[in-house]
């Protein structure tokens, strides 16, 4: 992250997370393959950890030092709303469309993240440029 910067890191790690979802999609299509399973799980754990570290750095960078605890708590709570509302519905989605299609959908649902990252970058840059 230090070498690439926060936004390039977020983009790179989001790509890795999307690719790990495609890995689970491939596993669902191919069936039992222990070597691929180990590779996909390793990629998912690595990319998830790197993405989480970059996201925490982003949230910390958005906080005003005078209100860091409150703002970080609120931002991290808002960030977790997706898994609260989407998590229970995902089980029903798998029951209807199957695992392979589910992982393909999760990959496509991750694509708007790149537009959001682009927007956040512009918004943060404009905040720092304001007099």
C-alpha positions in Angstrom: 0.0 0.0 0.0 2.8 2.4 0.7 4.3 1.8 -2.7 1.0 1.9 -4.7 -1.0 4.4 -2.6 -4.4 3.8 -1.1 -6.6 4.0 -4.2 -4.4 1.9 -6.5 -4.2 -0.6 -3.7 -8.0 -0.6 -3.2 -8.5 -1.2 -7.0 -5.9 -4.0 -7.2 -7.2 -5.7 -4.1 -10.8 -5.4 -5.4 -9.7 -7.0 -8.7 -8.1 -9.9 -6.7 -11.3 -10.3 -4.6 -13.4 -10.5 -7.8 -11.0 -13.0 -9.3 -11.3 -15.1 -6.2 -15.1 -15.2 -6.7 -14.5 -16.4 -10.2 -12.3 -19.1 -8.7 -15.2 -20.4 -6.6 -17.4 -20.2 -9.8 -14.8 -22.4 -11.6 -14.8 -24.8 -8.6 -18.6 -25.1 -8.8 -18.4 -25.9 -12.5 -15.4 -28.3 -12.3 -16.5 -30.2 -9.2 -14.1 -31.8 -6.8 -10.6 -30.6 -7.4 -8.5 -30.3 -4.2 -5.6 -28.4 -5.8 -7.9 -25.8 -7.2 -9.8 -25.6 -4.0 -6.6 -24.9 -2.0 -5.5 -22.3 -4.6 -8.9 -20.5 -4.6 -9.1 -20.5 -0.8 -5.6 -19.1 -0.5 -6.3 -16.4 -3.1 -9.6 -15.5 -1.3 -7.9 -15.3 2.1 -5.0 -13.3 0.8 -7.1 -10.9 -1.3 -9.7 -10.5 1.5 -7.0 -9.7 4.0 -5.3 -7.2 1.7 -8.7 -5.6 0.8 -9.7 -5.3 4.4 -6.4 -3.7 5.4 -6.8 -1.1 2.5 -10.4 -0.5 3.4 -9.5 0.1 7.1 -6.8 2.6 6.0 -9.4 4.4 3.8 -11.9 4.6 6.7 -9.1 5.9 9.0 -8.1 8.5 6.4 -11.6 9.7 6.1 -11.9 10.4 9.9 -11.2 13.8 11.4 -8.6 13.3 14.2 -10.8 15.1 16.7 -13.6 12.6 16.2 -11.7 9.5 15.1 -13.4 6.9 17.4 -16.9 8.1 16.6 -16.5 8.5 12.9 -14.6 5.2 12.5 -17.3 3.4 14.5 -20.0 4.9 12.3 -18.2 4.3 9.0 -17.4 0.7 9.8 -20.9 0.0 11.0 -22.3 1.4 7.7 -19.8 -0.7 5.8 -21.1 -3.8 7.5 -24.7 -3.2 6.5 -24.3 -5.0 3.3 -23.6 -8.4 4.9 -26.4 -7.9 7.4 -29.0 -7.4 4.7 -27.6 -9.4 1.8 -26.2 -12.3 3.7 -29.5 -14.0 4.6 -30.9 -13.5 1.1 -27.8 -15.1 -0.4 -28.8 -18.6 0.9 -32.1 -18.3 -0.8 -30.4 -17.1 -4.0 -28.2 -20.1 -4.0 -31.2 -22.4 -3.6 -32.8 -20.8 -6.6 -29.9 -20.4 -9.0 -27.2 -22.8 -7.7 -23.6 -22.2 -6.5 -22.0 -21.6 -9.9 -24.4 -18.9 -10.9 -24.3 -17.4 -7.5 -20.5 -17.0 -7.6 -20.8 -15.5 -11.1 -23.4 -13.0 -9.9 -21.2 -12.1 -7.0 -18.4 -11.3 -9.4 -20.7 -9.0 -11.5 -22.1 -7.4 -8.4 -18.5 -6.5 -7.4 -17.9 -4.5 -10.6 -19.6 -1.2 -9.4 -17.0 -1.0 -6.7 -14.6 0.3 -9.4 -16.9 3.2 -10.2 -17.4 3.9 -6.5 -13.6 4.0 -5.9 -13.2 6.4 -8.8 -15.9 8.6 -7.3 -14.4 8.5 -3.8 -11.0 9.4 -5.2 -12.4 12.5 -7.0 -14.4 13.5 -3.9 -11.4 13.2 -1.6 -9.1 15.0 -4.0 -11.7 17.9 -4.3 -11.9 18.1 -0.4 -8.1 18.5 -0.2 -8.0 21.1 -3.0 -10.7 23.3 -1.4 -9.3 26.5 0.2 
